[in-house]
Amino acid sequence: MALTTTIGSGSQTKFWTDRWLNGKSIELLAPHLFACVPKRRAKNRMVDEALRDNTWVLDIQGHHTVAVLAEYLEIWEMVQEVVLQREVTDKHKWKFEACGDFSTKSAYRAFFNGAILFEPCRLIWGSWAPRKCKFFL
């Protein structure tokens, strides 16, 4: 959810699990279809490789239900509109920083985003009371 990808050449983006297709991953867009893909292929298949001769279709295995076929057709239409640019690198953007670069500081702040702060905690932890008393409070 925190990382989105803009496709260039597709060589640095995972086809099934990265958020590259309209800001979402195929894993989220088509969960029934994704369940039919072996985990090893889902983790290793890159976008450029998958789109070359529609190789991604060969990743789908097992029994196909109506839900799988419906999701397959939706993904097929979306993938056909993708145009790779061989000379442009993929851009992965971290949404919690304005510049789009990941930092542990921004990840830490994002972890507590929306948390309720308890202001009196500074009085408790900053007091001279024994630790077990502070913990009890």
Residue pairs with C-beta under 8 A, 6 or more apart in sequence:
1 19
1 95
2 94
2 95
2 96
2 107
2 110
3 18
3 19
3 92
3 93
3 94
3 95
3 102
4 19
4 20
4 23
4 92
4 93
4 95
5 13
5 18
5 19
5 20
5 90
5 91
5 92
5 93
6 20
6 90
6 91
6 93
7 13
7 20
7 47
7 82
7 84
7 90
8 84
8 85
8 87
8 88
8 89
8 90
8 91
9 48
9 84
9 85
9 86
9 87
9 88
9 89
9 90
10 46
10 47
10 48
10 49
10 50
10 51
10 84
10 90
11 46
11 47
11 48
11 89
11 90
12 46
12 89
12 90
12 92
13 20
13 46
13 47
13 90
13 92
14 42
14 43
14 44
14 45
14 46
14 47
15 26
15 45
15 46
15 47
15 49
15 50
15 51
15 56
16 25
16 26
16 27
16 34
16 37
16 41
16 42
16 43
16 45
16 56
16 59
17 25
17 26
17 27
17 42
17 43
18 25
18 47
18 92
19 25
19 28
20 47
20 90
21 29
21 75
21 78
21 79
21 82
22 29
22 78
26 33
26 34
26 75
27 34
27 42
29 71
29 74
29 75
29 78
30 71
30 72
30 74
30 75
31 71
32 65
32 67
32 68
32 71
33 60
33 68
33 71
33 72
33 75
34 42
35 68
36 60
36 61
36 62
36 64
36 68
37 59
37 60
37 61
38 59
38 61
41 59
42 59
45 55
45 56
45 59
47 82
47 84
47 90
48 84
49 55
50 56
50 59
51 79
51 82
51 84
54 79
56 79
60 68
60 72
64 72
91 100
92 100
93 100
94 100
94 101
94 102
94 103
94 106
96 106
96 107
96 109
96 110
96 113
97 103
97 106
124 134
124 137
125 134
127 134
129 137
